[in-house]
């Protein structure tokens, strides 16, 4: 019998359902890595599993419904289910709906979920099972990975319950992050997506303490960490960065090509009145000045953001201010959500609830304004040369992304023709056309490695 066949027969098998945002995906990867290290086999179907873990999201009501639906499906299809993740803080709601769940644990309670698996499906003891890739188990394609640099958040935005779900800011020491990044690069990762709830606050809780890295010390502070990641020779993309003054220090790294000229910066609104009600920094003029300065220093900078319309108390005048802000900021990529009252969020107590149809109308109007801005920013790229990271190789075209495109949320660059390339390869292209979200391009010499 071959070793793999033997493993399939002996190893306890775990099925896994991962819901929610990239931060939850990283938690899933950590749980799967630990289980795999202990000899569990990870299987893709309910039928093959001995036990199923559902890693839930509980951020907004739709996510709660999706999570409860996923738990219900796992119970119906399989029966032996452990629940973890953000929805885990609402254990009674889960148990009321599904009394037969084996265990419920909360967000990033890795020990809790592993103990629950041990209790209901003990690990097999065999040194063979400790075979584990050094980078751990990844749920993303081989050439990119999320790198979580901290948990939790010290802010108290009135529409958000993440701090009560995930606690205050808890940053990982810089050396630990760098070692993980180095392993990922050695395993073939060509792009690291740095994530957290509040990336610019990284290290505040550690008082920016220095940590061992290489033959020296590295401060646990975002500009220093970004510079060190930039030395790894791959793409480094920053998400969830708020416009704090320290972000100014990142722009030279982008202008020099050490990290990608890309900032994912959730701004949420353009009206200072609404921002104050959201309990967020309300200096929109200063944000616009900063954005203008960043663009002067780094003309290739791509700015992605997200906004909420229909927040309690938002009047037509506030909405107009938001549209004016959009026009002034000229952001490249923007998401727009209608306000959704999350159970437990302070904003639900605010007066002036906006009717659903008004929210929908404002969202459509917002997207109309922004799609013209996004389209004209894409059109300005026609004729330019870009470096593209290939995600997918199809018989007659390549699908990739430029520095302006994060996976899953931004656009793509489509390169027509049959090319002997693989996912994870970088190529140089010239942009030939622009659609609403995507670019078309042709390769140019030299196609870079
Ligand atoms: S910054 Fe605000 S929206 Fe983001 S996680 Fe913290 S509290 Fe929530």
Boltz pocket constraint, residues with backbone or C-beta under 6 A from the ligand:
constraints:
  - pocket:
      binder: B
      contacts: [[A, 153], [A, 154], [A, 155], [A, 156], [A, 157], [A, 160], [A, 161], [A, 162], [A, 163], [A, 197], [A, 198]]
      max_distance: 6.0
